[in-house]
Amino acid sequence: MLAWQQWGEGKPPAGMGMKGDKLVGDMYVKFDVGTEEKQTESLITDGLG
C-alpha cells in the first residue's frame, strides 16, 4: 500500500491499464528497490558503507 501511495499516482489498477495482481507485483518491486537505495544512501552517509 505504501508503494502504491508513493508511486501509483492515486490511480486504481484499471486506470493504470493492468490487473490488480500485476499492479501489486510492480509496486512490490518498486518498494523493494526504493528501500534498498535508501538504506545504501544511509549507510554511505553514516560512513558504514
N, C-alpha and C positions, 0 to 999 in steps of 0.2 A: 504494500500500500504506500509506503514511504517513497519508493522509487517512482511509482505512478504519479504521486503528488509532485515530485521534483522534475520528472522528465516527460510525463504524459500529457502535459499542457491542458489538463482537465477534460480531455476527450474520452468518451466511452469507447470500448473496443470497436463497436460498429462504426463510430465516427473516425476511427483510425484505419478502417478497412481490413480488420483482422478478427479472427475468432478470439474469445476470451482466454483460452489456454495458450494461444500464441502470444498474446499480449503479456500474460503473466510470465512466460518464459523470457521474453525480451526484457521486461522490467527487472527480472531476477539477475540477468546478465549485467545490465546497466548498473544495478545496485552493487553487485559484486566488484565490478571494475572500478566504480567510483569510490567504494570503501577502501579498496586496495591502494588506489592512488593517494587518498587522504592519509592513510597510515604510513605510506612511504614518505610523503612530504613531511609528516610529523616526525618521523624518525630522523630524517636528514636535518631538519630544523633543530632538533634537540641534540644533534651530534651523535646519534646512536647508529647511523647508517653508513 
